[in-house]
Amino acid sequence: MSRKIKTRRVVLDPQVKEVEYEATVEENQFIYQGSPISPASLANSITGTRRNAWRDLWIKRPNVTEWRLADDCRSDGRAGS
């Protein structure tokens, strides 16, 4: 089963609109633009800088309406659920 995840680009300039990127998780592997990618590489490639994926990736689990910060999922033991 695949799950959709959402990433958020951190924008320092309030004049710039936030850009959304979408990936899926299939069999515990992130898939972005058709290829497997690590969470860190995903966050870094989107922002163009070195980022902490736990603080930059937002996850939406199946049958749940809200997006959650990956670090919050990790802290409650549900990052991979």
C-alpha positions as CSV (number, residue, x, y, z in Angstrom):
1,M,0.0,0.0,0.0
2,S,1.3,3.5,-0.8
3,R,0.9,6.5,1.4
4,K,1.1,10.1,0.3
5,I,3.5,12.4,2.0
6,K,3.9,16.1,1.6
7,T,7.0,18.2,1.8
8,R,7.1,21.8,2.5
9,R,9.8,24.2,1.3
10,V,11.0,26.5,4.0
11,V,10.7,30.0,2.7
12,L,12.5,32.7,4.5
13,D,11.1,35.6,2.5
14,P,7.4,36.1,3.4
15,Q,6.8,37.6,0.0
16,V,7.5,34.2,-1.7
17,K,4.7,31.7,-1.9
18,E,5.2,28.3,-0.3
19,V,5.7,25.6,-2.9
20,E,4.3,22.1,-2.4
21,Y,5.9,18.9,-3.6
22,E,4.4,15.4,-3.4
23,A,5.8,12.0,-3.0
24,T,4.5,8.6,-1.9
25,V,5.8,5.9,0.4
26,E,5.7,2.4,-1.0
27,E,6.9,-0.5,1.0
28,N,8.7,1.8,3.4
29,Q,10.5,3.6,0.6
30,F,10.0,7.2,-0.4
31,I,9.2,7.6,-4.2
32,Y,9.7,11.1,-5.7
33,Q,9.3,11.7,-9.4
34,G,9.2,8.0,-10.0
35,S,12.4,7.1,-8.2
36,P,13.3,5.9,-4.7
37,I,14.9,8.6,-2.5
38,S,15.8,8.9,1.1
39,P,14.0,11.5,3.2
40,A,17.1,13.5,3.7
41,S,17.9,13.5,-0.1
42,L,14.3,14.5,-0.8
43,A,14.4,17.5,1.6
44,N,17.8,18.5,0.3
45,S,16.9,18.3,-3.3
46,I,13.7,20.3,-2.9
47,T,15.4,23.1,-0.9
48,G,18.7,23.1,-2.6
49,T,20.5,23.2,0.7
50,R,21.2,20.7,3.5
51,R,18.1,20.3,5.6
52,N,16.8,18.2,8.5
53,A,14.1,16.0,6.8
54,W,12.4,15.4,10.2
55,R,11.7,19.1,10.5
56,D,10.9,19.8,6.8
57,L,8.7,16.9,5.7
58,W,5.0,16.7,6.4
59,I,3.2,13.4,6.3
60,K,-0.4,12.5,5.6
61,R,-1.4,9.0,6.5
62,P,-4.2,7.1,4.8
63,N,-7.7,7.9,6.1
64,V,-6.4,10.9,8.1
65,T,-7.3,14.4,7.0
66,E,-4.4,16.4,8.7
67,W,-0.8,16.7,7.7
68,R,1.8,16.1,10.4
69,L,5.4,17.1,10.7
70,A,7.6,14.1,10.3
71,D,9.3,14.8,13.6
72,D,6.0,14.7,15.4
73,C,5.2,11.3,13.9
74,R,8.7,10.1,14.9
75,S,8.3,11.3,18.5
76,D,5.0,9.4,18.9
77,G,6.3,6.3,17.2
78,R,4.2,6.6,14.1
79,A,6.7,7.8,11.5
80,G,6.5,4.6,9.5
81,S,2.8,3.8,10.3
